[in-house]
Amino acid sequence: MDREDHRRTAAETFNRCRELLENGNRTDEDNRELLTLTFVSRYRWMFAGAEEQMIIGDWMVSRAAATIGEAHLAVRFAQRAYDRAQEADVPDWLGASVCEGLARAHAANGDLALRKQWYETAGDLVERIEDHESKALIADQLDSVPRSPFGG
């Protein structure tokens, strides 16, 4: 595969992950597909992307893992995304997004104190996002963070 093929596959699999996340009636097979595709996308970005895509890839693994109940994996990849973002010059929306990811992962893990801490941090960062479309997107993501490990 050349760089363009990797980029195309990474984007296609990422977009499929988003479709699966939006499907409220996922089956167990859909959940397996979702988690598998997050790793495929992340792997392909290793050959075609930059640090920003790797951070987003780690965030997506965490998002998918939290959604399907793999809390330990969610926390691990959310923390990885956050750590990478701290070491890079990332856009304001991405800084907020990785904090949202940590809030979601800790909610999935049942650590409601850390969920609250990261939710508040993400909320503060969302308020600083300059682009209105990006701000709305990350605010919507933050609003969907469960209040408990059971989605409440």
GIGI-V685114 format. One line per field, one symbol per residue. psi: psi as a letter, one per 40 degrees, with the letter a starting at -180 (. if undefined). burial: 1 if it has 9 or more other C-alpha atoms within 8 Angstrom, else 0. A space follows every 50 residues. Layout:
psi->???
burial->???
//
This chain:
psi->hidddddddddddddddddddehefiidddddddddddddddddddeeaa dddddddddddddddddeegddddddddddddddddeigiiddddddddd ddddddddeegddddddddddddddddehdhddddddddddddehieiee e.
burial->00000110111111011001100001000110011011111111111110 01111111111111111001101111111111011000000111111111 11111111101101111110111011001000011001101100111110 00
//
